[in-house]
Amino acid sequence: MAQENETPKDKIPRIDVYGFERPEEFDYAFYEDFYSRYLSILTRRAIKWSKLLKKSTAIEKSLKVKRYIRKGIPNEHRCNIWMIVSGAQVQMEQNPGYYQSILDEGNEDAKLKDAVITDLNRTFPDNVQFRKTANPCLQSNLYNVLVAYGQHNRRVGYCQGMNFIAGYLLLVTKDEEKSFWLLDALIGRILPDYYSPAMIGLKTDQEVLGELVKMKVPAVAELMERHAVMWTLVVSRWFICLFIDILPVETVLRIWDSLFYEGSKIIFRVALTLIKQFQAFILEARNFPDICEKFKEITKGRYVMECHVFMQKIFTEPGSLSNVTITKLREKHKSKLLTQE
């Protein structure tokens, strides 16, 4: 029986505002408490963003804009800000009609079309907007974005994982062409070679994370080495899917706010914060399967649901993390990987 100050489960929607079904174990009481507090933060942020955008629609990179983005972009401004700060808006304006022409070309490529179609039903089966019965159904929009991108970037084509990223972009933008250009910003500029056939950038960054953990959470690095657990086994989906289906949707969108503005080092900040916060819990692991299970568990629960506090933590917990350091580590590990191939 629900207490007086609680909303009964059957009164809280099982589907969230993005169309995702909430899992059976969803913590409704905590979410309601968190969201009532978060709503007032969102309201304040929306007022500040509206004032900023009234002054100028051209968002220049500045400490103020960086601070605003780190504190979160309200949903009504998210698509617009992502387009501007990622450079996608400029690309779209400089290439009028390009999206439709490249989509038409992609539809002539049977191999590309088959690869995309294979993954459509696997994309967000827990989201009502991606079901064939939905009206409108986002599967057709997702198909178009992925086929157009595969044609646009022939070196990458279509790789698994891109469907989830494009799907999230569609949920935010509600627009195929904008989703296409944002996908291009992520894959072409922000993420270094994550989706190339050899995935060299992805492999490099997993090694870079391992070295950063050695520097900042050495006990966990030692545990991984002792049990011969490769980083790719526990964090590859964090990188490939940019935390989609790993962390709660609101938290993922807040991470992406900063990712579009500050670049791929944000992924390291999130990963290091999770590992550092749950260091004691991870160190309880006694064997290989234990470690893998611990890494799954640390991405669930109240700590990651409280997205506003979590985002404050990613900029403080890991400490200093400069682009210079990351670039040096990337160069070192990339050359190692290339000599092994």
Beta strands, then each sheet from edge to edge (+ up, - down):
end
